[in-house]
Amino acid sequence: MQSKQILIRPAITEKTMRLVTEGQYSFIVAKDANKKEIADAVKRTFGVDAVSIHTIIRHGKVRKDLKRRKVSRTSPTKHAVIKLKNGQRIDGFDKVLEVADGN
């Protein structure tokens, strides 16, 4: 699997922006990707070394359409929280953090 297929997009939330200050970055990744593949994709894409990786599978939420009396479910996603070596960082997240702070 290629690194573009493993790392789908960064997960940008208030919590993940707080984790950026601690050297941890969050991505939405492919459902079938394992931790070793995620670490290799981060190394190839951003040129940084991962110390640890935590993966979380978020199950899809139930959505109710009251007009049509229809119940549907959103797709499940897999998140990876990646901790980098001390002194390393991913520049794209820092730019998003500046915009979020309003600076």
N, CA, C and O atoms as CSV, one atom per row, in Angstrom:
chain,resi,resn,atom,element,x,y,z
A,1,MET,N,N,0.844,-1.173,0.000
A,1,MET,CA,C,0.000,0.000,0.000
A,1,MET,C,C,0.894,1.243,0.000
A,1,MET,O,O,1.912,1.263,0.692
A,2,GLN,N,N,0.537,2.266,-0.755
A,2,GLN,CA,C,1.327,3.484,-0.820
A,2,GLN,C,C,0.978,4.399,0.341
A,2,GLN,O,O,-0.102,4.301,0.924
A,3,SER,N,N,1.916,5.300,0.674
A,3,SER,CA,C,1.702,6.183,1.823
A,3,SER,C,C,0.505,7.106,1.609
A,3,SER,O,O,-0.153,7.481,2.579
A,4,LYS,N,N,0.201,7.486,0.353
A,4,LYS,CA,C,-0.960,8.325,0.087
A,4,LYS,C,C,-2.252,7.569,0.395
A,4,LYS,O,O,-3.250,8.176,0.782
A,5,GLN,N,N,-2.234,6.256,0.224
A,5,GLN,CA,C,-3.414,5.453,0.501
A,5,GLN,C,C,-3.555,5.175,1.990
A,5,GLN,O,O,-4.666,4.930,2.460
A,6,ILE,N,N,-2.471,5.207,2.738
A,6,ILE,CA,C,-2.522,4.919,4.179
A,6,ILE,C,C,-2.960,6.158,4.948
A,6,ILE,O,O,-3.907,6.094,5.733
A,7,LEU,N,N,-2.285,7.282,4.734
A,7,LEU,CA,C,-2.633,8.534,5.412
A,7,LEU,C,C,-3.684,9.256,4.573
A,7,LEU,O,O,-3.359,9.838,3.538
A,8,ILE,N,N,-4.928,9.221,5.010
A,8,ILE,CA,C,-6.004,9.816,4.234
A,8,ILE,C,C,-6.023,11.331,4.414
A,8,ILE,O,O,-5.991,12.070,3.431
A,9,ARG,N,N,-6.075,11.795,5.653
A,9,ARG,CA,C,-6.059,13.235,5.932
A,9,ARG,C,C,-5.752,13.446,7.412
A,9,ARG,O,O,-5.932,12.534,8.219
A,10,PRO,N,N,-5.289,14.644,7.773
A,10,PRO,CA,C,-5.078,14.923,9.195
A,10,PRO,C,C,-6.420,15.114,9.895
A,10,PRO,O,O,-7.372,15.621,9.303
A,11,ALA,N,N,-6.486,14.710,11.137
A,11,ALA,CA,C,-7.693,14.898,11.948
A,11,ALA,C,C,-7.509,16.195,12.728
A,11,ALA,O,O,-6.676,16.268,13.632
A,12,ILE,N,N,-8.283,17.213,12.380
A,12,ILE,CA,C,-8.149,18.529,12.993
A,12,ILE,C,C,-9.327,18.769,13.934
A,12,ILE,O,O,-10.452,19.004,13.493
A,13,THR,N,N,-9.055,18.708,15.222
A,13,THR,CA,C,-10.048,19.011,16.251
A,13,THR,C,C,-9.351,19.819,17.343
A,13,THR,O,O,-8.137,20.020,17.291
A,14,GLU,N,N,-10.109,20.276,18.320
A,14,GLU,CA,C,-9.493,21.008,19.427
A,14,GLU,C,C,-8.515,20.121,20.188
A,14,GLU,O,O,-7.436,20.568,20.577
A,15,LYS,N,N,-8.890,18.880,20.397
A,15,LYS,CA,C,-8.031,17.963,21.147
A,15,LYS,C,C,-6.743,17.674,20.375
A,15,LYS,O,O,-5.665,17.667,20.969
A,16,THR,N,N,-6.833,17.435,19.070
A,16,THR,CA,C,-5.623,17.134,18.312
A,16,THR,C,C,-4.707,18.346,18.221
A,16,THR,O,O,-3.488,18.187,18.158
A,17,MET,N,N,-5.264,19.552,18.212
A,17,MET,CA,C,-4.422,20.748,18.200
A,17,MET,C,C,-3.688,20.910,19.532
A,17,MET,O,O,-2.563,21.407,19.565
A,18,ARG,N,N,-4.320,20.494,20.622
A,18,ARG,CA,C,-3.642,20.517,21.922
A,18,ARG,C,C,-2.528,19.470,21.946
A,18,ARG,O,O,-1.473,19.708,22.534
A,19,LEU,N,N,-2.747,18.318,21.316
A,19,LEU,CA,C,-1.735,17.265,21.283
A,19,LEU,C,C,-0.525,17.666,20.435
A,19,LEU,O,O,0.582,17.183,20.675
A,20,VAL,N,N,-0.724,18.541,19.450
A,20,VAL,CA,C,0.393,18.999,18.609
A,20,VAL,C,C,1.445,19.687,19.460
A,20,VAL,O,O,2.640,19.543,19.202
A,21,THR,N,N,1.021,20.433,20.469
A,21,THR,CA,C,1.984,21.103,21.340
A,21,THR,C,C,2.798,20.106,22.164
A,21,THR,O,O,3.870,20.444,22.666
A,22,GLU,N,N,2.293,18.880,22.304
A,22,GLU,CA,C,3.006,17.824,23.036
A,22,GLU,C,C,3.781,16.896,22.106
A,22,GLU,O,O,4.368,15.915,22.562
A,23,GLY,N,N,3.790,17.196,20.801
A,23,GLY,CA,C,4.537,16.371,19.855
A,23,GLY,C,C,3.770,15.178,19.339
A,23,GLY,O,O,4.375,14.219,18.858
A,24,GLN,N,N,2.444,15.211,19.428
A,24,GLN,CA,C,1.610,14.119,18.942
A,24,GLN,C,C,0.714,14.643,17.824
A,24,GLN,O,O,0.140,15.727,17.929
A,25,TYR,N,N,0.603,13.862,16.759
A,25,TYR,CA,C,-0.159,14.260,15.585
A,25,TYR,C,C,-1.196,13.190,15.279
A,25,TYR,O,O,-0.937,11.999,15.454
A,26,SER,N,N,-2.372,13.613,14.821
A,26,SER,CA,C,-3.480,12.700,14.587
A,26,SER,C,C,-3.847,12.685,13.107
A,26,SER,O,O,-3.958,13.738,12.478
A,27,PHE,N,N,-4.034,11.495,12.558
A,27,PHE,CA,C,-4.414,11.307,11.162
A,27,PHE,C,C,-5.571,10.330,11.069
A,27,PHE,O,O,-5.715,9.437,11.904
A,28,ILE,N,N,-6.392,10.510,10.046
A,28,ILE,CA,C,-7.360,9.483,9.678
A,28,ILE,C,C,-6.641,8.602,8.678
A,28,ILE,O,O,-6.101,9.091,7.686
A,29,VAL,N,N,-6.633,7.294,8.938
A,29,VAL,CA,C,-5.847,6.361,8.135
A,29,VAL,C,C,-6.754,5.295,7.530
A,29,VAL,O,O,-7.931,5.192,7.874
A,30,ALA,N,N,-6.187,4.510,6.627
A,30,ALA,CA,C,-6.925,3.414,6.005
A,30,ALA,C,C,-7.298,2.376,7.062
A,30,ALA,O,O,-6.540,2.128,7.999
A,31,LYS,N,N,-8.468,1.779,6.899
A,31,LYS,CA,C,-8.974,0.841,7.906
A,31,LYS,C,C,-8.111,-0.408,8.041
A,31,LYS,O,O,-8.028,-0.984,9.126
A,32,ASP,N,N,-7.470,-0.832,6.958
A,32,ASP,CA,C,-6.685,-2.064,7.008
A,32,ASP,C,C,-5.194,-1.819,7.249
A,32,ASP,O,O,-4.404,-2.759,7.168
A,33,ALA,N,N,-4.793,-0.593,7.539
A,33,ALA,CA,C,-3.389,-0.272,7.783
A,33,ALA,C,C,-3.004,-0.632,9.214
A,33,ALA,O,O,-3.750,-0.360,10.154
A,34,ASN,N,N,-1.822,-1.251,9.371
A,34,ASN,CA,C,-1.342,-1.557,10.721
A,34,ASN,C,C,-0.336,-0.494,11.163
A,34,ASN,O,O,0.006,0.400,10.389
A,35,LYS,N,N,0.134,-0.593,12.400
A,35,LYS,CA,C,0.989,0.447,12.971
A,35,LYS,C,C,2.321,0.579,12.225
A,35,LYS,O,O,2.821,1.689,12.048
A,36,LYS,N,N,2.889,-0.533,11.794
A,36,LYS,CA,C,4.160,-0.477,11.066
A,36,LYS,C,C,3.985,0.241,9.733
A,36,LYS,O,O,4.831,1.051,9.354
A,37,GLU,N,N,2.903,-0.043,9.021
A,37,GLU,CA,C,2.645,0.633,7.756
A,37,GLU,C,C,2.408,2.132,7.965
A,37,GLU,O,O,2.845,2.952,7.157
A,38,ILE,N,N,1.724,2.480,9.041
A,38,ILE,CA,C,1.465,3.891,9.341
A,38,ILE,C,C,2.780,4.604,9.643
A,38,ILE,O,O,2.995,5.721,9.172
A,39,ALA,N,N,3.668,3.975,10.426
A,39,ALA,CA,C,4.965,4.572,10.755
A,39,ALA,C,C,5.804,4.770,9.491
A,39,ALA,O,O,6.446,5.807,9.330
A,40,ASP,N,N,5.800,3.778,8.593
A,40,ASP,CA,C,6.555,3.906,7.343
A,40,ASP,C,C,5.989,5.024,6.464
A,40,ASP,O,O,6.747,5.756,5.829
A,41,ALA,N,N,4.667,5.156,6.427
A,41,ALA,CA,C,4.035,6.196,5.612
A,41,ALA,C,C,4.376,7.583,6.152
A,41,ALA,O,O,4.615,8.504,5.371
A,42,VAL,N,N,4.401,7.745,7.460
A,42,VAL,CA,C,4.751,9.036,8.063
A,42,VAL,C,C,6.217,9.366,7.769
A,42,VAL,O,O,6.549,10.516,7.482
A,43,LYS,N,N,7.087,8.367,7.841
A,43,LYS,CA,C,8.518,8.576,7.559
A,43,LYS,C,C,8.719,8.987,6.107
A,43,LYS,O,O,9.479,9.916,5.832
A,44,ARG,N,N,8.043,8.306,5.165
A,44,ARG,CA,C,8.200,8.633,3.747
A,44,ARG,C,C,7.584,9.986,3.397
A,44,ARG,O,O,8.155,10.745,2.614
A,45,THR,N,N,6.427,10.287,3.973
A,45,THR,CA,C,5.709,11.503,3.607
A,45,THR,C,C,6.318,12.748,4.230
A,45,THR,O,O,6.521,13.750,3.544
A,46,PHE,N,N,6.615,12.694,5.539
A,46,PHE,CA,C,7.051,13.899,6.254
A,46,PHE,C,C,8.521,13.866,6.675
A,46,PHE,O,O,9.058,14.896,7.084
A,47,GLY,N,N,9.185,12.708,6.586
A,47,GLY,CA,C,10.590,12.609,6.950
A,47,GLY,C,C,10.842,12.688,8.445
A,47,GLY,O,O,11.892,13.171,8.868
A,48,VAL,N,N,9.892,12.219,9.257
A,48,VAL,CA,C,10.041,12.224,10.713
A,48,VAL,C,C,9.903,10.798,11.236
A,48,VAL,O,O,9.331,9.936,10.569
A,49,ASP,N,N,10.431,10.557,12.433
A,49,ASP,CA,C,10.402,9.228,13.034
A,49,ASP,C,C,9.331,9.152,14.111
A,49,ASP,O,O,9.237,10.030,14.968
A,50,ALA,N,N,8.531,8.105,14.063
A,50,ALA,CA,C,7.476,7.890,15.052
A,50,ALA,C,C,8.024,7.083,16.225
A,50,ALA,O,O,8.673,6.055,16.032
A,51,VAL,N,N,7.759,7.556,17.438
A,51,VAL,CA,C,8.165,6.837,18.642
A,51,VAL,C,C,7.082,5.825,19.020
A,51,VAL,O,O,7.376,4.671,19.331
A,52,SER,N,N,5.826,6.276,18.987
A,52,SER,CA,C,4.711,5.379,19.300
A,52,SER,C,C,3.505,5.762,18.459
A,52,SER,O,O,3.360,6.907,18.030
A,53,ILE,N,N,2.646,4.780,18.235
A,53,ILE,CA,C,1.426,4.986,17.457
A,53,ILE,C,C,0.273,4.319,18.185
A,53,ILE,O,O,0.354,3.149,18.561
A,54,HIS,N,N,-0.798,5.071,18.381
A,54,HIS,CA,C,-2.022,4.534,18.964
A,54,HIS,C,C,-3.102,4.617,17.901
A,54,HIS,O,O,-3.285,5.665,17.282
A,55,THR,N,N,-3.820,3.521,17.682
A,55,THR,CA,C,-4.889,3.521,16.691
A,55,THR,C,C,-6.230,3.384,17.387
A,55,THR,O,O,-6.363,2.687,18.393
A,56,ILE,N,N,-7.221,4.065,16.826
A,56,ILE,CA,C,-8.566,4.076,17.372
A,56,ILE,C,C,-9.535,3.858,16.218
A,56,ILE,O,O,-9.421,4.524,15.189
A,57,ILE,N,N,-10.478,2.948,16.367
A,57,ILE,CA,C,-11.516,2.765,15.369
A,57,ILE,C,C,-12.783,3.412,15.903
A,57,ILE,O,O,-13.334,2.988,16.919
A,58,ARG,N,N,-13.237,4.447,15.200
A,58,ARG,CA,C,-14.469,5.136,15.574
A,58,ARG,C,C,-15.600,4.531,14.762
A,58,ARG,O,O,-15.578,4.569,13.532
A,59,HIS,N,N,-16.571,3.983,15.435
A,59,HIS,CA,C,-17.707,3.381,14.759
A,59,HIS,C,C,-18.616,4.470,14.211
A,59,HIS,O,O,-18.654,5.582,14.739
A,60,GLY,N,N,-19.346,4.145,13.150
A,60,GLY,CA,C,-20.226,5.112,12.520
A,60,GLY,C,C,-21.377,5.505,13.426
A,60,GLY,O,O,-21.855,4.696,14.222
A,61,LYS,N,N,-21.819,6.741,13.305
A,61,LYS,CA,C,-22.935,7.227,14.108
A,61,LYS,C,C,-24.256,6.908,13.419
A,61,LYS,O,O,-24.318,6.810,12.193
A,62,VAL,N,N,-25.293,6.748,14.203
A,62,VAL,CA,C,-26.625,6.510,13.669
A,62,VAL,C,C,-27.279,7.855,13.381
A,62,VAL,O,O,-27.288,8.743,14.233
A,63,ARG,N,N,-27.816,8.000,12.198
A,63,ARG,CA,C,-28.515,9.210,11.780
A,63,ARG,C,C,-29.974,8.860,11.507
A,63,ARG,O,O,-30.268,7.853,10.863
A,64,LYS,N,N,-30.875,9.687,11.994
A,64,LYS,CA,C,-32.301,9.449,11.786
A,64,LYS,C,C,-32.883,10.571,10.938
A,64,LYS,O,O,-32.692,11.751,11.233
A,65,ASP,N,N,-33.585,10.195,9.900
A,65,ASP,CA,C,-34.303,11.150,9.060
A,65,ASP,C,C,-35.776,11.028,9.431
A,65,ASP,O,O,-36.443,10.063,9.056
A,66,LEU,N,N,-36.268,11.997,10.157
A,66,LEU,CA,C,-37.631,11.909,10.682
A,66,LEU,C,C,-38.685,12.081,9.592
A,66,LEU,O,O,-39.782,11.534,9.704
A,67,LYS,N,N,-38.369,12.831,8.546
A,67,LYS,CA,C,-39.334,13.009,7.468
A,67,LYS,C,C,-39.627,11.692,6.754
A,67,LYS,O,O,-40.782,11.339,6.516
A,68,ARG,N,N,-38.571,10.986,6.423
A,68,ARG,CA,C,-38.715,9.751,5.654
A,68,ARG,C,C,-38.784,8.506,6.530
A,68,ARG,O,O,-38.967,7.395,6.032
A,69,ARG,N,N,-38.635,8.701,7.844
A,69,ARG,CA,C,-38.601,7.581,8.788
A,69,ARG,C,C,-37.525,6.564,8.402
A,69,ARG,O,O,-37.749,5.355,8.344
A,70,LYS,N,N,-36.357,7.124,8.145
A,70,LYS,CA,C,-35.242,6.300,7.691
A,70,LYS,C,C,-34.089,6.419,8.684
A,70,LYS,O,O,-33.779,7.512,9.158
A,71,VAL,N,N,-33.466,5.303,8.988
A,71,VAL,CA,C,-32.304,5.277,9.874
A,71,VAL,C,C,-31.109,4.847,9.038
A,71,VAL,O,O,-31.150,3.824,8.354
A,72,SER,N,N,-30.041,5.641,9.101
A,72,SER,CA,C,-28.821,5.307,8.374
A,72,SER,C,C,-27.631,5.420,9.315
A,72,SER,O,O,-27.765,5.857,10.458
A,73,ARG,N,N,-26.472,5.024,8.823
A,73,ARG,CA,C,-25.274,5.023,9.642
A,73,ARG,C,C,-24.126,5.647,8.851
A,73,ARG,O,O,-23.964,5.367,7.663
A,74,THR,N,N,-23.335,6.487,9.503
A,74,THR,CA,C,-22.154,7.045,8.851
A,74,THR,C,C,-21.042,5.999,8.836
A,74,THR,O,O,-21.071,5.034,9.600
A,75,SER,N,N,-20.086,6.198,7.976
A,75,SER,CA,C,-19.005,5.223,7.825
A,75,SER,C,C,-18.073,5.231,9.030
A,75,SER,O,O,-17.800,6.294,9.588
A,76,PRO,N,N,-17.580,4.066,9.440
A,76,PRO,CA,C,-16.577,4.034,10.511
A,76,PRO,C,C,-15.232,4.532,9.976
A,76,PRO,O,O,-14.940,4.387,8.789
A,77,THR,N,N,-14.419,5.118,10.853
A,77,THR,CA,C,-13.102,5.616,10.476
A,77,THR,C,C,-12.056,5.104,11.458
A,77,THR,O,O,-12.372,4.751,12.594
A,78,LYS,N,N,-10.830,5.070,11.014
A,78,LYS,CA,C,-9.717,4.664,11.858
A,78,LYS,C,C,-8.785,5.857,12.027
A,78,LYS,O,O,-8.348,6.450,11.042
A,79,HIS,N,N,-8.484,6.206,13.261
A,79,HIS,CA,C,-7.602,7.325,13.585
A,79,HIS,C,C,-6.288,6.769,14.129
A,79,HIS,O,O,-6.259,5.714,14.763
A,80,ALA,N,N,-5.223,7.482,13.874
A,80,ALA,CA,C,-3.917,7.128,14.416
A,80,ALA,C,C,-3.323,8.367,15.078
A,80,ALA,O,O,-3.229,9.427,14.459
A,81,VAL,N,N,-2.923,8.226,16.343
A,81,VAL,CA,C,-2.236,9.299,17.054
A,81,VAL,C,C,-0.766,8.914,17.091
A,81,VAL,O,O,-0.404,7.881,17.655
A,82,ILE,N,N,0.081,9.744,16.491
A,82,ILE,CA,C,1.487,9.431,16.301
A,82,ILE,C,C,2.324,10.372,17.144
A,82,ILE,O,O,2.214,11.592,17.028
A,83,LYS,N,N,3.164,9.795,17.996
A,83,LYS,CA,C,4.086,10.591,18.802
A,83,LYS,C,C,5.444,10.559,18.118
A,83,LYS,O,O,5.956,9.490,17.783
A,84,LEU,N,N,6.028,11.743,17.912
A,84,LEU,CA,C,7.312,11.862,17.226
A,84,LEU,C,C,8.458,11.973,18.218
A,84,LEU,O,O,8.250,12.241,19.401
A,85,LYS,N,N,9.682,11.760,17.715
A,85,LYS,CA,C,10.872,11.944,18.541
A,85,LYS,C,C,10.966,13.390,18.984
A,85,LYS,O,O,10.441,14.286,18.323
A,86,ASN,N,N,11.639,13.618,20.111
A,86,ASN,CA,C,11.817,14.981,20.619
A,86,ASN,C,C,12.537,15.843,19.589
A,86,ASN,O,O,13.529,15.422,18.994
A,87,GLY,N,N,12.030,17.046,19.387
A,87,GLY,CA,C,12.643,17.981,18.455
A,87,GLY,C,C,12.127,17.877,17.035
A,87,GLY,O,O,12.424,18.750,16.220
A,88,GLN,N,N,11.364,16.840,16.704
A,88,GLN,CA,C,10.821,16.698,15.364
A,88,GLN,C,C,9.387,17.214,15.344
A,88,GLN,O,O,8.679,17.156,16.349
A,89,ARG,N,N,8.967,17.721,14.178
A,89,ARG,CA,C,7.594,18.183,14.047
A,89,ARG,C,C,7.184,18.153,12.583
A,89,ARG,O,O,8.022,18.088,11.683
A,90,ILE,N,N,5.884,18.202,12.368
A,90,ILE,CA,C,5.318,18.248,11.031
A,90,ILE,C,C,4.835,19.672,10.813
A,90,ILE,O,O,4.001,20.167,11.571
A,91,ASP,N,N,5.349,20.332,9.790
A,91,ASP,CA,C,5.086,21.752,9.587
A,91,ASP,C,C,3.630,22.070,9.274
A,91,ASP,O,O,3.142,23.111,9.714
A,92,GLY,N,N,2.925,21.242,8.549
A,92,GLY,CA,C,1.551,21.529,8.167
A,92,GLY,C,C,0.632,21.704,9.353
A,92,GLY,O,O,-0.256,22.556,9.324
A,93,PHE,N,N,0.824,20.919,10.396
A,93,PHE,CA,C,-0.012,21.037,11.579
A,93,PHE,C,C,0.233,22.346,12.305
A,93,PHE,O,O,-0.705,22.929,12.851
A,94,ASP,N,N,1.466,22.821,12.326
A,94,ASP,CA,C,1.782,24.075,13.009
A,94,ASP,C,C,1.078,25.250,12.332
A,94,ASP,O,O,0.631,26.175,13.010
A,95,LYS,N,N,0.975,25.222,11.012
A,95,LYS,CA,C,0.284,26.289,10.295
A,95,LYS,C,C,-1.208,26.288,10.634
A,95,LYS,O,O,-1.811,27.345,10.817
A,96,VAL,N,N,-1.789,25.104,10.716
A,96,VAL,CA,C,-3.210,25.000,11.087
A,96,VAL,C,C,-3.411,25.487,12.512
A,96,VAL,O,O,-4.425,26.116,12.813
A,97,LEU,N,N,-2.457,25.204,13.393
A,97,LEU,CA,C,-2.553,25.635,14.771
A,97,LEU,C,C,-2.525,27.156,14.859
A,97,LEU,O,O,-3.263,27.728,15.661
A,98,GLU,N,N,-1.703,27.826,14.063
A,98,GLU,CA,C,-1.641,29.284,14.058
A,98,GLU,C,C,-2.971,29.883,13.592
A,98,GLU,O,O,-3.447,30.870,14.153
A,99,VAL,N,N,-3.560,29.279,12.570
A,99,VAL,CA,C,-4.846,29.777,12.060
A,99,VAL,C,C,-5.942,29.574,13.111
A,99,VAL,O,O,-6.807,30.433,13.281
A,100,ALA,N,N,-5.905,28.461,13.802
A,100,ALA,CA,C,-6.903,28.189,14.834
A,100,ALA,C,C,-6.789,29.163,16.004
A,100,ALA,O,O,-7.799,29.550,16.592
A,101,ASP,N,N,-5.562,29.560,16.342
A,101,ASP,CA,C,-5.355,30.515,17.431
A,101,ASP,C,C,-5.708,31.936,17.024
A,101,ASP,O,O,-5.930,32.787,17.885
A,102,GLY,N,N,-5.762,32.204,15.725
A,102,GLY,CA,C,-6.081,33.539,15.243
A,102,GLY,C,C,-4.882,34.444,15.087
A,102,GLY,O,O,-5.043,35.659,14.969
A,103,ASN,N,N,-3.681,33.887,15.082
A,103,ASN,CA,C,-2.448,34.694,14.942
A,103,ASN,C,C,-2.113,34.898,13.488
A,103,ASN,O,O,-1.117,35.548,13.170
